[in-house]
Amino acid sequence: MEQEFDIPQSFLNYLPPGSPTHLKIFKSVPNIQGDAPLDPNAAGAFYVSARIQGTITLFDLITLSGFIGFDVGARESGSWGREHPDPLPRIAIGLH
């Protein structure tokens, strides 16, 4: 199950150019790409998910581009925690 959400017109001026204006909200924590649930069979849960994209150039020599993602969700016990099985945030960096 997922819900579709259009960013309201009043917020569009605050988004960077090229940002998506239509979002899919999944019933449980999304995968690192944010395009599908991490576990399609998981029960629905309240969660917060963030994907931060950036680029940095070091010494005018090398440019690193990538993103980092964080997911925190409610567990059935009522406690909060990371939903990914690995203990560290996932980081993807591309060299250009």
Secondary structure, 3 states (H helix, E strand, C coil): CEEEEECCHHHHHHCCCCCCCEEEEECCCECCCCCCECCCCCCCCCEEEEEEEEEEEECCCEEEEEEEEEEEEECCCCCEEECCCCCCCEEEEEEC
